[in-house]
Amino acid sequence: MSKQNASVPAAAPAPSFLKRFLSATELDTRMLGMVAALFAIWCAFDIYSGFQRPNTGLFGGAFLTPRNLWTLLVQTSSIAVMTTGMVLIIVMRHIDLSVGSMLSLVAVAGAVLQVFILGPAIGVGHPVIWIAAIAACLILGTLIGALNGFLTAYAKIPAFIVTLGGLIAYSGVAFLLASGVTVAPMDKTYKIIGGGIPESWLGPTWSWALAIAACVLIVLAVAFGRRQRKRFGFQLRPIWAEAALAALGSAAVLGATAVLTAYPWPFGLIRQYAADNNIPIPAGVENSDGDAICMAGEKIVRCTEGLIYYTGYAAPVLVAIAVGVAMTFIATRTKFGRYVYAIGGNPEAAELAGINTKMMTVKVFALMGFLVGISSVIASARLDAATNALGQLNELFVIAAAVIGGTSLAGGIGTIYGALIGALMMQSIQSGMALLNLPAAFQNIVVGTVLVFAVFVDQFYRRRVK
């Protein structure tokens, strides 16, 4: 006979809303942590810069402004493109220290082709010039990357040594190719990719059209993912969780678009654009901190009428987004991507399973070189010049961005979207310190410290998982 006074086990406490939300939506908690850290960094720089400006206070900072955020995204584009390739390199348990010097070499080669070869031969401004220059950068970058991969896979030289030699050698070749001088200017159409001229800005109308299209694609992607789960018998997320994911993605796109379309052209550029296109300038428009403003009597106010244009998405940002989407698809939806993660997880088992690990190594390094070619076009087009120092220290920022974004140096783990957030975080730190006029030596100390801390967090996380 059972005892009537037997103790009844206490019911487990109900999980909190946040835990239920994260469990239902399956959001990556590490990614959420990185996003939270990024916003914390932005707020800290904005508050600090606000106290440095007279009569502004807590909410008058210069960091969280459309102008600065627009510039931040443009500056991040080149590093972000290369970071997506570095993820796959590190996932395969390799490293590429040569991407900065490779960028310099490829950019100088493309500039020399434009300025010293094609320009004099067929005439400055010929449409063949920018097409040939971009093609040359992509092909040369791919070939150099393939060479790195061949030496690593078939000559069995550690990737660290191969790319360290490349870091030194490629910058030397770039110096000889450029004869130690700055090669400029670039072709006018070529410069559109750099984002430094009005022709490379979408403007509000096309930016919002692109944002709406992106929101539609996000909803379709969520619906397609649910259908695929149902097709293969996987557990389905609740409908409200699917709707929340679509809403969060759409809100992020619309928010970014609202910020980027709120940045007006600097008045000096408006004056030049108006003069070039015979557009009359309304009376009273002045210049202050690069913004278009008007005089209302004795008071300076923002223009509500008259000649004022807004930037919207810039070409290099669109290129970086397109590369991020394409690389995410390659890493998660293709046989190539699955092989990369399989090799990184267990190279011996992957080889026994029939994967040609040597050829995969060559392909991944060649892909890295191709992405460096894209970045070289963005960097040289934005600067309107190319030098042998154009990509100096870029390899450190690319590696740091990948590691901060959650890519494990032990291999087998890493995401493209995490690396993109890491690239934005690295550029935010550098841009914020420059905004505060901190010494360059202090900036290098902070960047190095962030890299070491990111590796420490990675090691700590891996120990916790085990």
Wavefront OBJ file of the C-alpha trace (Angstrom):
o trace
v 0.000 0.000 0.000
v 1.480 3.343 -1.016
v 2.042 6.001 1.547
v -0.503 8.785 1.378
v 2.037 11.370 2.495
v 4.609 10.479 -0.189
v 6.386 13.582 -1.420
v 5.365 14.825 -4.855
v 8.230 16.122 -6.995
v 8.034 19.835 -7.578
v 7.127 20.920 -11.102
v 9.992 22.312 -13.146
v 9.830 26.087 -13.561
v 8.416 27.197 -16.877
v 11.070 28.449 -19.274
v 11.247 32.193 -19.728
v 9.827 33.907 -22.808
v 13.322 34.576 -24.124
v 14.304 30.907 -23.878
v 11.088 29.809 -25.539
v 11.553 32.402 -28.270
v 15.161 31.368 -28.984
v 14.224 27.693 -28.916
v 11.286 28.141 -31.288
v 13.052 30.427 -33.775
v 16.363 28.509 -33.553
v 18.322 31.753 -33.662
v 22.072 31.489 -33.142
v 22.738 32.833 -29.647
v 26.357 33.628 -30.512
v 25.148 35.753 -33.422
v 22.713 37.583 -31.153
v 25.557 38.194 -28.724
v 27.696 39.664 -31.504
v 24.859 41.920 -32.648
v 24.316 43.106 -29.070
v 28.056 43.771 -28.689
v 28.070 45.685 -31.978
v 25.226 47.940 -30.871
v 26.933 48.462 -27.507
v 30.107 49.568 -29.307
v 28.121 51.944 -31.511
v 26.337 53.485 -28.516
v 29.579 53.859 -26.570
v 31.289 55.695 -29.424
v 28.235 57.859 -29.995
v 27.968 58.863 -26.334
v 31.690 59.527 -26.048
v 31.760 61.605 -29.234
v 28.703 63.506 -27.998
v 30.523 64.668 -24.888
v 33.434 65.823 -27.060
v 31.170 68.092 -29.125
v 30.102 71.397 -27.531
v 26.479 71.809 -26.422
v 25.420 68.322 -27.501
v 25.558 66.055 -24.453
v 24.449 62.455 -24.247
v 22.399 62.228 -27.462
v 24.414 64.508 -29.727
v 27.099 62.077 -30.804
v 28.577 61.889 -34.285
v 28.738 58.096 -34.616
v 25.066 57.086 -34.873
v 24.315 59.459 -37.730
v 23.249 58.553 -41.281
v 26.431 60.108 -42.609
v 28.776 58.082 -40.415
v 26.855 54.798 -40.731
v 26.730 55.164 -44.516
v 30.491 55.744 -44.597
v 31.036 52.842 -42.192
v 29.248 50.387 -44.477
v 31.184 51.577 -47.528
v 34.481 51.224 -45.644
v 33.545 47.733 -44.470
v 32.708 46.408 -47.944
v 36.222 45.485 -49.087
v 37.119 43.675 -45.850
v 33.707 41.977 -45.713
v 34.121 40.456 -49.182
v 37.488 38.913 -48.296
v 36.244 37.768 -44.896
v 33.659 35.475 -46.499
v 36.481 33.583 -48.214
v 38.661 33.528 -45.133
v 35.890 31.664 -43.300
v 36.227 28.685 -45.645
v 40.031 28.841 -45.482
v 40.011 28.675 -41.680
v 37.224 26.085 -41.605
v 39.546 23.825 -43.629
v 42.237 24.336 -40.953
v 44.373 26.644 -43.088
v 45.219 30.345 -42.964
v 45.922 32.972 -45.623
v 48.255 35.740 -44.513
v 48.783 37.046 -48.039
v 45.375 38.576 -48.786
v 46.501 42.141 -48.010
v 49.589 41.993 -50.222
v 47.613 40.076 -52.847
v 45.039 42.885 -52.895
v 47.822 45.439 -53.447
v 49.317 43.434 -56.305
v 45.994 42.793 -58.033
v 44.859 46.417 -57.634
v 48.155 47.758 -59.013
v 47.979 45.354 -61.953
v 44.441 46.489 -62.767
v 45.435 50.147 -62.450
v 48.521 49.746 -64.652
v 46.364 48.044 -67.275
v 43.960 51.008 -67.270
v 46.373 53.912 -67.006
v 49.505 52.822 -68.865
v 48.295 50.218 -71.374
v 44.649 50.436 -72.431
v 44.207 54.189 -71.937
v 46.978 55.241 -74.361
v 46.143 52.382 -76.760
v 42.382 52.787 -77.265
v 41.652 56.138 -75.645
v 40.699 57.230 -72.145
v 37.079 56.449 -71.309
v 36.670 53.603 -73.779
v 34.076 51.093 -72.442
v 36.494 48.197 -72.893
v 38.841 49.618 -70.249
v 36.731 49.079 -67.140
v 35.532 45.661 -68.300
v 39.074 44.486 -69.056
v 40.394 45.906 -65.769
v 37.777 44.105 -63.657
v 38.266 40.850 -65.571
v 42.047 41.115 -65.154
v 41.730 41.660 -61.391
v 39.412 38.676 -60.959
v 41.542 36.354 -63.102
v 44.847 37.418 -61.552
v 43.458 37.086 -58.022
v 42.108 33.614 -58.792
v 45.437 32.471 -60.268
v 47.440 33.738 -57.288
v 45.025 32.062 -54.893
v 45.250 28.819 -56.850
v 49.054 29.025 -56.643
v 48.827 29.342 -52.854
v 46.523 26.330 -52.762
v 48.739 24.252 -55.067
v 51.831 24.875 -52.955
v 49.865 24.016 -49.819
v 48.145 20.870 -51.138
v 50.560 19.310 -53.599
v 53.944 20.690 -52.529
v 52.866 20.018 -48.919
v 54.164 23.352 -47.644
v 52.153 24.583 -44.644
v 49.682 27.291 -45.639
v 51.109 29.538 -42.933
v 54.537 29.500 -44.641
v 53.167 29.751 -48.192
v 51.009 32.756 -47.438
v 53.592 34.374 -45.167
v 55.982 34.267 -48.109
v 53.209 35.689 -50.271
v 52.654 38.513 -47.800
v 56.246 39.585 -48.331
v 56.644 38.741 -52.021
v 53.368 40.024 -53.470
v 53.840 43.516 -52.016
v 57.333 43.556 -53.535
v 55.969 42.595 -56.947
v 53.326 45.318 -56.615
v 56.048 47.871 -55.844
v 58.038 46.870 -58.930
v 54.931 46.825 -61.116
v 53.953 50.327 -60.033
v 57.583 51.542 -60.103
v 57.066 52.780 -56.560
v 54.504 55.428 -57.545
v 50.763 55.847 -57.133
v 48.923 54.716 -60.258
v 45.959 57.005 -60.980
v 43.345 58.011 -62.029
v 40.986 55.115 -62.645
v 38.455 54.854 -65.456
v 35.272 56.825 -64.711
v 32.967 53.821 -65.082
v 35.349 51.670 -63.040
v 35.066 54.182 -60.166
v 31.340 53.463 -59.818
v 32.190 50.232 -57.970
v 34.069 52.209 -55.312
v 31.028 54.163 -54.144
v 32.721 57.551 -54.180
v 30.732 59.226 -56.957
v 26.995 59.959 -57.337
v 26.639 57.427 -60.160
v 27.369 54.647 -57.648
v 24.501 55.595 -55.308
v 21.031 54.144 -55.865
v 19.145 57.055 -54.352
v 15.974 56.746 -52.220
v 13.607 55.396 -54.892
v 15.704 52.470 -56.052
v 16.974 51.802 -52.527
v 13.440 51.384 -51.195
v 12.486 49.273 -54.212
v 15.453 47.025 -53.485
v 14.505 46.874 -49.792
v 10.937 45.828 -50.580
v 12.212 43.158 -52.962
v 14.574 41.899 -50.250
v 11.691 41.689 -47.748
v 9.665 39.642 -50.236
v 12.624 37.309 -50.721
v 13.002 36.912 -46.950
v 9.354 35.874 -46.614
v 9.689 33.465 -49.537
v 12.884 32.007 -48.056
v 11.159 31.356 -44.726
v 8.220 29.726 -46.499
v 10.525 27.617 -48.681
v 12.512 26.507 -45.637
v 9.337 25.405 -43.901
v 8.244 23.460 -46.969
v 11.625 21.714 -47.162
v 11.448 20.760 -43.490
v 8.007 19.287 -44.021
v 9.153 17.453 -47.155
v 12.033 15.686 -45.409
v 10.196 15.048 -42.162
v 12.072 17.531 -39.967
v 10.461 19.166 -36.978
v 8.594 22.332 -37.978
v 8.928 25.625 -36.198
v 5.717 27.188 -34.846
v 3.961 29.516 -37.270
v 4.514 32.458 -34.943
v 8.245 31.714 -34.903
v 8.375 31.686 -38.706
v 6.494 34.979 -38.778
v 8.871 36.434 -36.185
v 11.916 35.464 -38.269
v 10.425 37.065 -41.383
v 9.499 40.189 -39.401
v 12.968 40.507 -37.845
v 14.715 40.110 -41.196
v 12.399 42.588 -42.902
v 12.761 45.090 -40.050
v 16.553 44.930 -40.317
v 16.412 45.585 -44.076
v 13.925 48.431 -43.775
v 15.800 50.003 -40.871
v 19.108 49.941 -42.743
v 17.426 51.431 -45.806
v 15.864 54.225 -43.754
v 19.279 55.169 -42.355
v 21.103 55.048 -45.689
v 18.463 57.051 -47.549
v 18.549 59.753 -44.841
v 22.113 60.802 -45.688
v 22.102 63.854 -48.012
v 24.858 64.594 -50.474
v 27.536 66.988 -49.194
v 26.815 70.458 -50.501
v 30.145 70.724 -52.311
v 29.206 67.669 -54.338
v 25.737 69.096 -55.014
v 27.348 72.303 -56.276
v 29.642 70.349 -58.610
v 26.820 68.085 -59.814
v 24.577 71.097 -60.472
v 27.328 72.853 -62.413
v 28.072 69.757 -64.520
v 24.387 69.249 -65.354
v 23.309 72.933 -65.662
v 20.983 72.709 -62.653
v 20.253 76.035 -60.894
v 21.143 76.150 -57.187
v 18.402 77.658 -54.933
v 19.431 80.719 -52.964
v 20.299 80.189 -49.334
v 21.901 76.761 -49.534
v 25.122 76.668 -47.530
v 27.634 74.069 -46.389
v 28.042 72.803 -42.809
v 29.781 69.557 -41.873
v 29.100 68.172 -45.330
v 25.291 68.455 -44.970
v 22.950 70.459 -47.158
v 21.329 73.219 -45.058
v 19.375 76.417 -45.704
v 19.192 79.868 -44.208
v 15.818 80.889 -42.790
v 16.398 84.518 -41.888
v 19.239 84.468 -39.380
v 18.676 80.815 -38.477
v 20.307 77.776 -40.095
v 17.837 74.955 -40.739
v 17.855 71.726 -42.707
v 16.543 72.074 -46.241
v 12.974 70.950 -46.781
v 12.807 72.430 -50.252
v 15.332 73.257 -52.904
v 18.288 71.344 -54.238
v 19.009 68.347 -52.033
v 19.751 64.728 -52.948
v 20.026 61.599 -50.830
v 22.492 58.780 -51.317
v 20.841 55.429 -50.553
v 22.751 52.198 -51.047
v 26.255 52.517 -52.490
v 27.645 50.111 -55.082
v 30.328 48.514 -52.845
v 27.722 47.778 -50.157
v 25.542 46.050 -52.742
v 28.544 44.045 -53.961
v 29.354 42.965 -50.387
v 25.732 41.944 -49.756
v 25.619 39.971 -53.015
v 28.889 38.216 -52.163
v 27.620 37.425 -48.667
v 24.421 35.870 -50.023
v 26.300 33.900 -52.687
v 28.921 32.632 -50.242
v 26.233 31.647 -47.732
v 24.533 29.608 -50.447
v 27.844 28.003 -51.453
v 28.750 27.163 -47.850
v 25.379 25.755 -46.820
v 23.577 24.541 -49.946
v 26.221 23.028 -52.222
v 28.329 19.892 -52.286
v 31.417 22.100 -52.358
v 30.444 23.720 -49.060
v 29.642 20.396 -47.410
v 33.044 19.066 -48.454
v 34.768 22.108 -46.954
v 33.160 21.564 -43.552
v 33.712 17.809 -43.737
v 37.426 18.314 -44.362
v 37.648 20.868 -41.578
v 35.847 18.577 -39.151
v 38.004 15.505 -39.855
v 40.455 15.616 -42.810
v 41.375 11.921 -42.551
v 37.760 10.754 -42.525
v 36.928 13.073 -45.425
v 39.754 11.637 -47.505
v 38.695 8.077 -46.681
v 35.171 9.010 -47.763
v 36.477 9.776 -51.249
v 36.814 13.567 -51.098
v 39.775 14.896 -53.074
v 41.134 17.020 -50.248
v 44.081 18.329 -52.279
v 41.943 19.639 -55.114
v 39.471 21.079 -52.610
v 42.334 22.985 -51.008
v 43.308 24.460 -54.362
v 39.686 25.404 -55.090
v 39.170 27.111 -51.725
v 42.363 29.145 -52.058
v 41.426 30.013 -55.661
v 38.017 31.194 -54.400
v 39.811 33.299 -51.813
v 41.891 34.847 -54.587
v 38.765 35.567 -56.631
v 37.244 37.411 -53.676
v 40.486 39.337 -53.191
v 40.122 40.383 -56.830
v 36.658 41.774 -56.090
v 37.982 43.608 -53.029
v 40.875 45.041 -55.016
v 38.414 46.545 -57.492
v 36.352 48.079 -54.659
v 39.428 49.465 -52.851
v 41.159 50.960 -55.899
v 37.913 52.325 -57.350
v 37.030 54.002 -54.058
v 40.519 55.519 -53.691
v 40.683 56.318 -57.428
v 44.265 55.046 -57.286
v 46.373 51.989 -56.510
v 49.625 51.650 -54.574
v 51.686 48.788 -53.218
v 50.448 49.709 -49.710
v 46.738 49.670 -50.564
v 46.051 46.390 -48.756
v 48.504 46.865 -45.904
v 47.363 45.035 -42.721
v 44.138 43.929 -44.413
v 45.024 40.308 -43.696
v 44.900 40.990 -39.960
v 41.502 42.659 -40.158
v 40.124 39.847 -42.335
v 41.355 37.096 -40.009
v 40.181 39.018 -36.944
v 36.733 39.551 -38.475
v 36.369 35.842 -39.227
v 37.439 34.815 -35.724
v 35.263 37.435 -34.040
v 32.389 36.173 -36.179
v 32.676 32.718 -34.635
v 34.991 30.884 -37.042
v 37.074 28.423 -35.033
v 40.816 28.332 -35.683
v 40.633 24.589 -34.953
v 38.579 24.164 -38.139
v 35.163 22.797 -38.977
v 33.116 25.683 -37.508
v 32.246 29.038 -39.015
v 29.432 30.998 -40.658
v 29.429 33.617 -43.389
v 26.896 35.871 -41.673
v 28.921 35.761 -38.456
v 32.048 36.806 -40.347
v 30.185 39.725 -41.951
v 29.108 40.924 -38.509
v 32.699 40.496 -37.356
v 33.943 42.623 -40.267
v 31.445 45.341 -39.407
v 32.518 45.189 -35.769
v 36.221 45.509 -36.636
v 35.585 48.454 -38.938
v 33.309 50.049 -36.325
v 36.073 49.918 -33.734
v 38.603 51.409 -36.136
v 36.189 54.056 -37.421
v 35.049 55.006 -33.914
v 38.599 55.474 -32.659
v 39.423 57.588 -35.716
v 36.297 59.669 -35.050
v 37.531 60.294 -31.509
v 40.971 61.283 -32.875
v 42.752 58.598 -30.897
v 46.431 58.023 -31.802
v 47.159 55.407 -34.445
v 49.333 53.476 -31.981
v 46.405 53.207 -29.564
v 44.143 52.018 -32.389
v 46.585 49.204 -33.208
v 46.720 48.194 -29.547
v 42.932 47.973 -29.349
v 42.603 45.987 -32.600
v 45.281 43.520 -31.470
v 43.625 43.147 -28.085
v 40.238 42.497 -29.692
v 41.751 39.758 -31.858
v 43.365 37.996 -28.900
v 40.153 38.293 -26.885
v 38.151 36.814 -29.782
v 40.433 33.774 -29.891
v 40.107 33.408 -26.115
v 36.311 33.471 -26.402
v 36.482 30.856 -29.170
v 38.635 28.550 -27.045
v 36.396 29.065 -24.009
v 33.275 28.310 -26.053
v 34.784 25.143 -27.519
v 35.706 23.892 -24.041
v 32.181 24.547 -22.815
v 30.694 22.671 -25.786
v 32.916 19.664 -25.121
l 1 2 3 4 5 6 7 8 9 10 11 12 13 14 15 16 17 18 19 20 21 22 23 24 25 26 27 28 29 30 31 32 33 34 35 36 37 38 39 40 41 42 43 44 45 46 47 48 49 50 51 52 53 54 55 56 57 58 59 60 61 62 63 64 65 66 67 68 69 70 71 72 73 74 75 76 77 78 79 80 81 82 83 84 85 86 87 88 89 90 91 92 93 94 95 96 97 98 99 100 101 102 103 104 105 106 107 108 109 110 111 112 113 114 115 116 117 118 119 120 121 122 123 124 125 126 127 128 129 130 131 132 133 134 135 136 137 138 139 140 141 142 143 144 145 146 147 148 149 150 151 152 153 154 155 156 157 158 159 160 161 162 163 164 165 166 167 168 169 170 171 172 173 174 175 176 177 178 179 180 181 182 183 184 185 186 187 188 189 190 191 192 193 194 195 196 197 198 199 200 201 202 203 204 205 206 207 208 209 210 211 212 213 214 215 216 217 218 219 220 221 222 223 224 225 226 227 228 229 230 231 232 233 234 235 236 237 238 239 240 241 242 243 244 245 246 247 248 249 250 251 252 253 254 255 256 257 258 259 260 261 262 263 264 265 266 267 268 269 270 271 272 273 274 275 276 277 278 279 280 281 282 283 284 285 286 287 288 289 290 291 292 293 294 295 296 297 298 299 300 301 302 303 304 305 306 307 308 309 310 311 312 313 314 315 316 317 318 319 320 321 322 323 324 325 326 327 328 329 330 331 332 333 334 335 336 337 338 339 340 341 342 343 344 345 346 347 348 349 350 351 352 353 354 355 356 357 358 359 360 361 362 363 364 365 366 367 368 369 370 371 372 373 374 375 376 377 378 379 380 381 382 383 384 385 386 387 388 389 390 391 392 393 394 395 396 397 398 399 400 401 402 403 404 405 406 407 408 409 410 411 412 413 414 415 416 417 418 419 420 421 422 423 424 425 426 427 428 429 430 431 432 433 434 435 436 437 438 439 440 441 442 443 444 445 446 447 448 449 450 451 452 453 454 455 456 457 458 459 460 461 462 463 464 465 466
